[in-house]
Amino acid sequence: MSKVFSLALTIKDLITEEDTSVIFYDYSFLNDRIEDLVSLFPPTTLHAVAVKANPLTHILTKIKTMGVGSEVASLPELYLAERTGFSPDKIVFDSPSKTRNEIAYALKLGVYVNADSFDELDRIAEILQTVKSQSIIGVRINPQVGSGTIKSTSVSDIISKFGIPLDANKSKLEEYFLKYDWLKSIHVHVGSQGCPVNLILDGIRKVLNFAKELNESFKKKSIEKLIQYFDIGGGLPVSYYADIKSITMRQYQKMLQDNFRDLFNGQFKLITEFGRYIHANTGWVASKVEYVKRESNVNIIMTHVGADLFLRKCYNPEDWHHQITVVDNDGNLKHGTDKNRYIIAGPLCFAGDVIEKDLELPIVAEGDYVLIHDAGAYTLSMWSRHNSRQVPKVIGYNQSNGNFEVIKRRETKEDLFDFWT
Ligand SMILES: Cc1ncc(COP(=O)(O)O)c(C=O)c1O
């Protein structure tokens, strides 16, 4: 990272005085993640990468070129996927509060649609009376297997705002599968970071058993009906710590295959919706040290990103972590250890605008940069407008050939004015 940053600093006009923070994306890492994913699952699998994790259109275009699809959770995300060229049969539309118009739009387009409730299924039925559609339609089930360690990203507790709770609704779900012959897919997403893999597997197991039970029951009753698609969601956790290894996609796929042969024997067409695993470790941020406030017992670094970019970290500090490296103004790694510990604070006007605290760092000085690791997912996509800070420049790079490109320019004052007007 420091080497890449040093090199970037030497490229004329790439990083200018006003670029107090810059976001970097490593294309080779992204490539490896996607190639790995594609190689591990059956070729018929639709890998719909979660746009909410990283909606940068350059990145979406790259992902599309690699042959995978996109999972969208709002109409604007659907628009992003459409405009970047994903074909409708590679887009999965999940959203817990789709309007009638949004549903009609998605059905006309022919994207996959996962309904979140019985009421939404009834709406879809109503709309299908007048709209012709190629869409594969599914329903999201809450398997009610419990919560992971991060409440705000766990969605499969007994009560959750997402999906239809399974335990009390098995017969009603069967009724709906029978009532609507277009309902052919089933969807489960247990949660994001903080959900241990065993919990994710528990969720998939419960919903898969249910889908198989239904298919068996249709067969027994000689009803021509089959659930043909199984969407396992995303949620594979990543590591935000240099010294902790997270589970790899290869290991996860093996666990899926060992536990759920039926997902791999052609009985169902598989859909996945990974976001964080694809993006989190591809991105990092360089932010200039503007001041260091030195007190007798602590040093406070004032830098240029905080809760605007690292919203989850700053508002829920106990749940999230980012590794920090310090480099000088040429990008060279700084060594040694200061006698005081450090707080890294952002530029926003509230006390919680702190990225990391109680850090052991080398002696940090004005003009150095802090490099904030693993910032590729749920960071820029959650950008906060507090204090109207400008969204930093985004640079994509390829480590193998040393190519850098600006994939999003730094927001201008005029952009900001437009936003607030
Ligand atoms: C329905 C759904 N699918 C996929 C994802 C992506 O999860 P992750 O980024 O943890 O893989 C999410 C995340 O919130 C989601 O809600």
The ligand as an SDF file (V2000), in Angstrom:
LIG
                    3D

 16 16  0  0  0  0  0  0  0  0999 V2000
  -30.1510   -9.1530    0.6250 C   0  0  0  0  0  0  0  0  0  0  0  0
  -28.6970   -8.9460    0.7300 C   0  0  0  0  0  0  0  0  0  0  0  0
  -27.8920   -9.6320   -0.0850 N   0  0  0  0  0  0  0  0  0  0  0  0
  -26.5520   -9.4670   -0.0620 C   0  0  0  0  0  0  0  0  0  0  0  0
  -25.9570   -8.5960    0.8190 C   0  0  0  0  0  0  0  0  0  0  0  0
  -24.4660   -8.4590    0.8050 C   0  0  0  0  0  0  0  0  0  0  0  0
  -23.9060   -8.8580    2.0050 O   0  0  0  0  0  0  0  0  0  0  0  0
  -22.3130   -8.9120    2.1570 P   0  0  0  0  0  0  0  0  0  0  0  0
  -21.8090   -7.6200    1.6420 O   0  0  0  0  0  0  0  0  0  0  0  0
  -22.0720   -9.0900    3.5930 O   0  0  0  0  0  0  0  0  0  0  0  0
  -21.8470  -10.0590    1.3390 O   0  0  0  0  0  0  0  0  0  0  0  0
  -26.7570   -7.8710    1.7000 C   0  0  0  0  0  0  0  0  0  0  0  0
  -26.1320   -6.9360    2.6540 C   0  0  0  0  0  0  0  0  0  0  0  0
  -26.7060   -6.2310    3.3990 O   0  0  0  0  0  0  0  0  0  0  0  0
  -28.1610   -8.0430    1.6530 C   0  0  0  0  0  0  0  0  0  0  0  0
  -28.9620   -7.3730    2.4650 O   0  0  0  0  0  0  0  0  0  0  0  0
  1  2  1  0
  2  3  1  0
  2 15  2  0
  3  4  2  0
  4  5  1  0
  5  6  1  0
  5 12  2  0
  6  7  1  0
  7  8  1  0
  8  9  2  0
  8 10  1  0
  8 11  1  0
 12 13  1  0
 12 15  1  0
 13 14  2  0
 15 16  1  0
M  END
$$$$
